[in-house]
């Protein structure tokens, strides 16, 4: 493994996976994973912009969890449920919008 973590590989690859037209209006997502992975992703109709670090203003939706949980969710091994949020394993101010985030990168069948 080089200097790039598995997490940063996921985030760096988002722009290529983004399905244009999947979001109706601009949205900012902030991911805080483990102690040291912090990523901001802005989606709008035609593009996906990824920046390392926190957004300048509050994100529309944040997701805070361990790196393992994020990767499991991203890789489809784990679907976040009420228990994850209740137990604090996953913290988010907008779980519904998180679903929108995932959908924006899924290839439409």
Secondary structure, 3 states (H helix, E strand, C coil): CCCCCHHHHHHHCHHHHCCCCCCCCCEEEEEEECCCEEEEEEECCCCEEEEECCCCCCCCEEEEECHHHHHHHHCCCCCCCHHHHHHCCCEECCHHHHHHHHHCCCCCC
